[in-house]
Amino acid sequence: MKKITVFCGSSTGKDPKFKKTAFQLGKTLAKKEIGVVYGGGRVGLMGAVANGAMKNKGTVIGIIPNFLATKEIAHEGLTELIVVDTMHERKMLMNELCDGVIALPGGVGTMEELFEMLTWTQLGLHQKPIGLLNINGYFDDLLSFIQKMVDQGLLKKVNQEMLLVEKTVGALLKRMNKYVAPNVKKWIEEEQI
């Protein structure tokens, strides 16, 4: 992987480990010469990831829509800051520029970005690894809900397994490096109609 897109909060949250791990992720990616692609903000967990990478001589590309440049406070010290018109352009470009995705704690925006990338994987639009860094159990309830989708027959187990979940940066990167996308040919079998 040459570049990883990181989705995470524009605030730091209440758990200090979120910010510490976000910084560590940026630092680790820089040390492994993996570029960071992210939302372009200088605040919150977004800023911590970018700062971790930049303080360790990493490459950081921020992509931010015009209307968020002031709300998320665009980071001016990046390798490159790309300003786009829409959220959809932002996500498309983040996808085009990366070889994998990691989601850290965040709010509904982070969840929306994560699930769109998962949907694109499920549809076969890309075969990139998608990782979830489950810091201090932040995503436990979400993972239980995804399991419920499988249990209720609304999500296939093979699609659930496309989401790589780990508690540490090192373990997650190892799994992402070994990831091979499943070959899923059909959504629905004829007898299910």
SVG drawing of the C-alpha trace seen along z (x, -y; Angstrom):
<svg xmlns="http://www.w3.org/2000/svg" viewBox="-39 -30 50 51">
<polyline fill="none" stroke="black" stroke-width="0.4" points="0.0,0.0 1.4,-3.4 -1.4,-5.6 -4.2,-5.0 -7.3,-7.1 -8.2,-7.8 -11.7,-8.6 -12.1,-10.0 -13.7,-12.7 -13.1,-16.5 -13.2,-16.6 -11.0,-14.5 -13.8,-13.0 -13.7,-12.3 -11.2,-9.4 -7.6,-10.8 -6.5,-7.5 -8.4,-8.5 -6.1,-11.4 -3.0,-9.5 -3.7,-6.6 -4.7,-9.0 -1.2,-10.6 0.4,-7.2 -1.4,-6.1 0.0,-9.1 3.5,-8.5 3.4,-4.8 2.3,-5.4 5.0,-8.0 7.7,-5.6 6.4,-2.9 6.5,-5.4 2.7,-5.1 1.1,-8.4 -2.0,-9.7 -5.1,-10.9 -7.7,-12.4 -10.4,-15.1 -8.0,-18.1 -8.8,-19.5 -6.3,-20.6 -8.6,-20.0 -9.7,-16.9 -8.6,-13.4 -8.1,-14.5 -5.5,-17.0 -3.8,-14.4 -3.4,-11.9 -2.0,-14.6 0.4,-16.0 1.6,-12.5 2.5,-11.9 4.0,-15.3 6.1,-15.4 7.7,-12.2 8.4,-13.4 5.3,-11.7 3.3,-12.7 -0.2,-14.0 -2.9,-14.9 -5.9,-16.7 -9.2,-16.9 -11.8,-19.3 -14.9,-20.9 -15.1,-24.7 -17.9,-24.9 -16.0,-22.9 -12.7,-24.7 -13.7,-27.1 -15.8,-24.6 -13.1,-21.9 -10.4,-24.5 -8.3,-23.5 -4.8,-22.4 -2.3,-24.7 0.9,-22.7 0.1,-19.6 2.1,-18.1 -1.0,-19.0 -4.4,-20.5 -7.1,-19.9 -10.3,-21.9 -13.3,-20.4 -16.9,-21.5 -18.9,-18.7 -18.7,-15.9 -19.2,-13.4 -16.2,-14.7 -14.2,-14.5 -15.0,-10.8 -14.5,-9.9 -11.0,-11.5 -10.1,-10.0 -11.0,-6.6 -9.1,-7.2 -5.9,-8.3 -5.7,-5.4 -4.8,-1.7 -6.8,-1.1 -9.0,-2.8 -8.8,-3.0 -11.6,-4.4 -10.9,-5.8 -13.6,-7.0 -15.8,-9.7 -19.4,-10.7 -22.0,-10.3 -19.7,-11.7 -17.1,-9.1 -19.7,-6.4 -21.2,-7.6 -17.7,-7.6 -16.9,-4.1 -20.2,-2.6 -19.9,-4.1 -16.5,-2.6 -17.8,0.8 -20.8,0.6 -18.4,-0.1 -16.4,3.0 -19.5,5.1 -20.6,3.9 -17.1,4.7 -16.3,1.1 -12.9,1.6 -11.0,4.3 -9.2,2.3 -8.8,3.3 -11.0,1.4 -9.8,1.3 -11.6,0.3 -9.3,-0.7 -11.4,0.2 -9.8,-2.0 -11.0,-1.1 -14.0,0.7 -15.4,-2.4 -16.9,-0.4 -18.2,2.6 -21.9,1.6 -21.5,1.0 -19.9,4.4 -22.7,6.1 -25.2,4.4 -23.3,5.6 -23.5,9.1 -27.2,8.6 -27.5,7.8 -25.8,11.1 -27.9,13.0 -31.1,11.5 -30.1,12.5 -29.6,8.9 -25.9,9.0 -23.8,11.9 -21.0,13.2 -18.5,12.7 -19.4,9.0 -19.1,8.7 -15.6,10.1 -14.6,7.4 -14.3,5.1 -11.0,5.8 -11.2,4.9 -8.2,4.6 -7.4,2.8 -3.9,1.7 -2.3,-0.1 0.3,2.6 -2.2,5.5 -4.5,3.7 -1.8,2.8 -0.6,6.4 -4.1,7.6 -4.6,4.9 -1.3,5.9 -2.5,9.6 -6.1,8.8 -7.4,10.4 -10.9,9.3 -13.4,12.1 -14.8,13.1 -18.5,12.5 -20.3,13.0 -24.0,12.6 -26.0,10.5 -29.2,12.5 -29.8,16.1 -32.9,16.7 -34.7,18.7 -34.5,15.6 -36.7,13.5"/>
</svg>
